[in-house]
Amino acid sequence: MVIRSHRGLRLEVTSRPMSGPLVPGGRGFAGLYAALLVAAGALLVALLVVPTVLTAGSALGSPRWLHLGHLARVFTDQDSRRAFLNTIGWLVVALVLVLVGFWIALLSRRLGRWSVVFVNVLMLPFGLSALASGAAFRIIFDPAPERGTATALLTYLFGGSPVWLGPWWVWWVLVSAFAWTWLGFVVSLFRAGLEAIPPELIRRARLQGPTGWLDGVWRLQWRMLRPVTAVVVLTLLVAAARIFDLVLIVVPVPMQDEVDVVSVRWWRLTTSATEQGEPAAIALVLLAVVAAAALAARKGMRIPHGVPQPPPPWWRRQLLAGWRRRVPWLSGTVGIAVGLLWAFPLFVLVATAVREPGDAGLLGWWQPASHLLSLASLAEVWNAGLPGALLGTLGVATGSALLVVSIAVVPAHALAAGVVRGRALTVVLAVLSVLAVLPVQMYVGPLRQAFTAVGLSGSRLPLVMMHAAAGLPFAILLLRAALSAGNEGRYADALGGLTGYRTGATRVWRTTGPALVAVAVVEFVLVWDDFIVSFLVSGPGASPLTLVLWGEARQFATSTGPVAAAAVVSAAVPSILLLLTWRRWVVPGLTGGVLR
């Protein structure tokens, strides 16, 4: 472009695409940008990185010399070795659940208009804590036929039943409770991702690839769902590594050694050991296992486009073609059966909660009782401190959710806008992935001592800070994906070139609104349902809802009714929140903005 001035000066201007990282405009906004970056880094370093280094130091010896005695004891001690094998088994269960959820999401699309109802039914248990889920399954699989639903049914049909809470069978109960809680989360996200894939790509894959959706189409769908898979895998790995309360509430004390996991083993050692070297070593090995799983999963999702795939053998093509002809009626039948089965534990909880405490502990929900409906169980748990626990949990969950959302958006933008590039970006994303799955055992000990030293022990502030720090890495990864998705420059410039706070907030909301809501809702639900952090850190000034539920569940046989009532009440708030936000906000946000 040529520009001439009135003095005859001739200027030639050549336009070119803009390059380089986006820089927020405006002195005031740049100051806020830098302040939030510093706040995010300080929170991660102070509450996650430094405590992790201190725990690793306790595991590896004194600051002056290194020894591996504590680590060696972890692998030579029979109980610790069994706990690690069990925890690795739970990580495998989590990864298998990802594959099963993807398969169910594929089949659910053949249910037509009923598929929405089916997916919503699967999502219902996600609002329940592990304690509430464990309570439901312990009621269903109680070994006594007069109380346990499954035991009574098998005894009536076959004259006997396995001892569900005994050797081997207790694993079935635990895995079923875990799958019941998380499978709907997996199916919902995969289903949303599948619906966002352009139909023309599916048609092209069917025309160009081999016959059968398990071949070219299946690979195409799996490859395009890599961002969704990253969210699902990281979330389930964290859930599997944190299994703690599920074991405590479901498994009778004489059986807990057989199903012991690292988190429970660590807790027992910290309460009985005179020095913290061995518990720290257990936490360090758990970190290594979980971090390796997270990084391997992340690397496995980087499937290059255009890699030729060998055609399947003729027998598999014929098998898949026959399966596709049969799958419509089969998927419909399976969908209805699974939907009814998934709603049954919730029905058992509610039916048990409205019985007299004495009847609930002695008789199953199907047996006649002195009162058809009773609020006595609810009154008992209400008098045990339920109102205060509800308000306290609401404050902690809301505070941590707001803190995470307000701090995470700026570092997420910095990563999406190219402030960090190349190998440095790869390292930062790997570190954030490890911090996202960081076991609570790596940082809770030093933080508990620090909060006690400054006089904050027993208050709600430590819970808010610890939950916010634990949720921040996942939030940064998720928001960074949302800011980088879609049109180049449309999301990545959400904060670039802004001149004021109001303009910046409006633009951020327009480009990353679903992701921000998703981060806030998921953080709120996970904090609301948390038990292990509250159990290890809380004091008399902070008694979250899960601790009230645990207090009732410690005498499960005589407190079945109050436990069920507390579980139903505790599930109300997160369930309502999920119903209001799940399809419109949370699912699009968790799938990287692909449904916008």
C-alpha positions, -999 to 999 in steps of 0.1 A, spaced: 0 0 0 14 34 -10 7 66 10 15 101 -3 17 132 20 9 167 10 46 175 9 52 149 -18 66 123 6 60 88 -7 56 59 19 52 23 10 36 1 37 36 -37 33 11 -56 54 18 -90 69 1 -114 94 7 -105 130 31 -129 149 44 -133 184 26 -137 217 -4 -116 224 2 -88 249 -27 -74 270 -31 -37 264 -36 -11 290 -14 -3 320 -40 -13 346 -50 -45 329 -13 -55 324 -8 -50 362 -37 -73 370 -25 -98 344 9 -99 361 -5 -101 396 -27 -131 387 3 -149 371 23 -143 403 -7 -155 424 -10 -187 404 27 -195 406 29 -187 443 -1 -209 451 13 -238 432 48 -235 446 38 -228 482 10 -254 485 20 -281 461 57 -279 450 74 -270 483 54 -296 504 61 -322 478 98 -315 480 97 -317 518 79 -350 517 104 -364 492 132 -352 514 117 -371 544 115 -402 522 150 -400 509 169 -391 541 183 -360 558 193 -329 539 230 -338 542 230 -374 530 209 -397 510 197 -431 519 171 -455 504 162 -474 535 126 -460 537 120 -468 500 134 -503 504 111 -509 533 82 -500 512 89 -528 487 100 -554 513 71 -549 536 43 -573 527 14 -549 537 29 -519 518 36 -541 487 0 -554 487 -13 -518 490 7 -507 460 -5 -536 439 -40 -529 448 -36 -492 439 -21 -501 405 -51 -523 400 -74 -493 407 -55 -473 381 -61 -501 356 -98 -501 365 -99 -464 358 -84 -468 323 -107 -497 315 -136 -475 326 -125 -449 300 -127 -475 273 -160 -489 285 -174 -454 287 -163 -447 251 -180 -479 239 -212 -471 257 -212 -435 243 -210 -450 208 -239 -474 214 -260 -448 232 -263 -428 199 -284 -456 186 -311 -450 212 -326 -421 194 -345 -396 215 -341 -419 246 -304 -414 246 -306 -381 264 -326 -397 292 -302 -426 293 -271 -404 296 -288 -382 323 -296 -413 344 -260 -424 342 -249 -390 353 -270 -390 385 -244 -407 408 -217 -382 399 -231 -358 425 -227 -383 453 -196 -386 474 -177 -418 476 -190 -422 512 -226 -420 499 -220 -444 470 -203 -468 493 -232 -466 518 -257 -475 490 -237 -505 478 -230 -517 513 -268 -517 519 -274 -535 487 -247 -562 493 -252 -567 530 -244 -604 537 -276 -609 557 -305 -619 535 -330 -600 557 -311 -567 549 -291 -570 517 -310 -567 485 -286 -587 463 -282 -614 490 -320 -617 495 -326 -620 457 -300 -647 451 -310 -666 482 -347 -666 470 -337 -677 435 -309 -702 442 -311 -709 479 -278 -691 487 -256 -662 480 -219 -653 480 -206 -634 510 -204 -601 491 -182 -584 517 -159 -614 521 -127 -625 503 -127 -618 465 -163 -607 463 -157 -575 481 -137 -564 451 -168 -567 430 -187 -544 454 -159 -518 454 -154 -517 417 -191 -516 411 -195 -486 434 -166 -468 417 -180 -475 382 -215 -464 393 -201 -430 404 -179 -423 374 -192 -440 344 -218 -414 337 -192 -387 337 -171 -406 311 -201 -414 289 -214 -378 289 -181 -363 278 -175 -389 251 -210 -386 239 -207 -348 236 -174 -351 218 -189 -377 193 -218 -353 185 -194 -325 178 -175 -345 151 -186 -332 116 -208 -358 99 -189 -354 66 -157 -368 83 -176 -399 94 -191 -404 59 -156 -400 44 -141 -425 68 -168 -451 59 -162 -446 22 -124 -447 24 -119 -471 53 -127 -507 59 -162 -519 67 -174 -515 103 -175 -487 128 -147 -504 149 -122 -498 121 -117 -465 102 -146 -447 118 -137 -459 153 -101 -448 149 -113 -414 135 -136 -408 164 -110 -419 190 -84 -396 174 -107 -366 173 -116 -371 209 -81 -367 223 -88 -335 242 -119 -351 258 -99 -382 266 -72 -362 283 -98 -346 306 -114 -380 313 -81 -399 319 -67 -372 343 -99 -370 363 -103 -408 367 -66 -413 376 -70 -387 404 -102 -405 416 -85 -439 415 -53 -427 433 -75 -410 460 -96 -440 468 -98 -438 506 -133 -434 520 -148 -460 497 -127 -487 513 -134 -474 548 -172 -474 545 -177 -505 524 -152 -530 537 -156 -545 572 -126 -540 594 -114 -577 593 -113 -576 555 -96 -542 550 -61 -556 549 -69 -576 518 -82 -546 498 -58 -521 514 -47 -492 491 -18 -468 494 -39 -439 508 -53 -461 536 -19 -477 543 -3 -442 544 -29 -430 569 -24 -459 592 13 -454 592 11 -417 599 -11 -423 629 11 -451 643 47 -445 632 70 -425 654 88 -409 624 75 -400 590 101 -415 567 82 -446 558 48 -428 551 67 -402 531 83 -430 510 49 -446 504 36 -412 492 67 -407 469 63 -441 452 26 -434 447 35 -401 431 59 -419 407 32 -445 397 5 -419 392 27 -395 373 40 -422 350 4 -432 342 -6 -396 336 23 -389 313 20 -421 294 -17 -414 289 -9 -379 277 18 -392 253 -5 -419 240 -31 -393 230 -7 -377 206 -17 -398 176 -4 -383 144 -29 -376 117 -27 -394 84 -9 -426 97 -19 -454 75 -37 -483 93 -36 -519 80 -70 -532 69 -86 -557 93 -89 -594 83 -119 -605 64 -134 -624 93 -135 -593 115 -151 -573 87 -179 -599 85 -184 -600 122 -186 -562 125 -211 -561 96 -234 -586 113 -230 -567 146 -241 -534 130 -273 -551 117 -281 -564 152 -271 -535 173 -302 -513 171 -326 -535 190 -297 -549 212 -285 -514 222 -321 -503 230 -326 -533 252 -293 -528 269 -299 -491 273 -332 -496 292 -318 -523 314 -287 -503 323 -307 -472 330 -330 -490 354 -300 -507 371 -282 -474 374 -311 -457 392 -316 -486 416 -289 -477 442 -304 -442 445 -338 -457 451 -323 -479 478 -308 -449 495 -340 -429 495 -361 -459 506 -337 -466 535 -336 -429 545 -374 -427 551 -375 -457 575 -373 -457 613 -336 -460 624 -343 -493 641 -361 -508 611 -335 -496 587 -307 -514 606 -326 -547 609 -348 -550 578 -343 -544 541 -362 -516 524 -386 -540 508 -398 -556 541 -429 -542 559 -421 -519 589 -440 -502 617 -441 -469 598 -444 -467 560 -426 -433 559 -406 -417 587 -383 -387 591 -367 -401 623 -335 -410 605 -332 -375 591 -340 -359 625 -312 -380 641 -285 -369 616 -299 -334 617 -293 -332 654 -258 -346 649 -246 -314 633 -259 -316 598 -270 -279 593 -236 -265 604 -218 -290 582 -240 -280 552 -231 -243 556 -195 -250 562 -192 -273 532 -210 -247 511 -185 -220 521 -154 -242 514 -167 -255 481 -178 -220 469 -146 -203 480 -123 -228 464 -143 -228 431 -142 -190 429 -105 -189 438 -96 -215 412 -115 -198 384 -103 -163 391 -66 -174 393 -64 -200 365 -76 -180 336 -45 -158 332 -18 -185 332 -41 -205 309 -42 -176 285 -4 -171 288 1 -207 277 -25 -205 249 -11 -172 236 24 -185 231 42 -168 260 59 -202 266 68 -221 234 86 -252 221 103 -275 245 96 -252 275 58 -254 268 61 -292 267 78 -292 301 53 -268 316 24 -289 304 40 -321 317 46 -305 351 9 -293 352 -2 -328 343 18 -343 371 5 -317 396 -30 -323 384 -28 -359 396 -5 -352 426 -15 -375 455 -28 -356 486 -3 -376 507 26 -357 491 15 -323 505 -10 -327 533 16 -335 561 38 -304 557 8 -281 551 -9 -294 582 22 -286 602 25 -251 586 -12 -243 593 -8 -254 629 23 -232 633 5 -201 621 -27 -207 641 -50 -217 613 -55 -253 623 -91 -263 625 -104 -234 605 -120 -234 570 -93 -213 553 -67 -242 551 -94 -263 534 -101 -236 508 -65 -230 501 -56 -267 498 -85 -275 475 -78 -245 453 -42 -254 449 -51 -290 441 -76 -280 415 -56 -252 399 -33 -273 376 -63 -292 361 -82 -258 356 -52 -243 338 -49 -272 315 -87 -271 307 -89 -234 302 -57 -234 281 -74 -261 258 -105 -239 256 -85 -208 247 -66 -227 220 -96 -244 205 -115 -235 174 -105 -206 152 -69 -196 155 -69 -162 172 -105 -164 182 -99 -180 215 -62 -173 219 -67 -135 218 -93 -135 246 -72 -112 267 -50 -96 240 -52 -60 231 -76 -51 258 -78 -16 273 -100 -21 304 -113 -45 330 -149 -45 317 -139 -52 281 -115 -79 293 -141 -97 314 -167 -95 286 -143 -109 261 -131 -137 283 -167 -147 291 -176 -147 254 -147 -170 244 -143 -192 274 -176 -191 293 -184 -228 292 -149 -237 303 -150 -213 332 -184 -226 343 -171 -262 339 -141 -255 361 -162 -239 388 -188 -266 388 -164 -296 388 -143 -280 415 -174 -273 436 -187 -308 433 -153 -325 440 -147 -303 470 -183 -308 483 -178 -346 480 -142 -346 494 -134 -367 524 -97 -374 526 -85 -337 528 -113 -328 553 -105 -359 573 -68 -352 575 -69 -314 580 -102 -304 596 -107 -295 632 -135 -284 655 -138 -251 635 -145 -269 603 -166 -300 601 -175 -307 565 -205 -327 555 -186 -359 546 -172 -360 582 -208 -360 596 -216 -388 572 -185 -407 583 -193 -402 620 -227 -419 614 -212 -446 592 -186 -458 618 -214 -478 634 -230 -488 601 -251 -517 614 -270 -496 639 -269 -463 619 -280 -475 584 -311 -452 584 -292 -420 594 -263 -428 571 -288 -431 542 -305 -399 552 -272 -380 554 -262 -394 520 -294 -382 504 -291 -347 519 -255 -345 509 -262 -354 473 -290 -328 469 -269 -296 463 -243 -310 438 -271 -330 420 -292 -299 415 -262 -279 404 -252 -306 378 -287 -308 365 -288 -271 359 -254 -267 343 -243 -301 329 -256 -301 293 -255 -263 286 -222 -254 303 -202 -282 319 -201 -306 290 -191 -280 264 -165 -266 287 -149 -299 295 -148 -309 258 -126 -279 250 -153 -256 236 -161 -279 206 -198 -276 212 -199 -238 212 
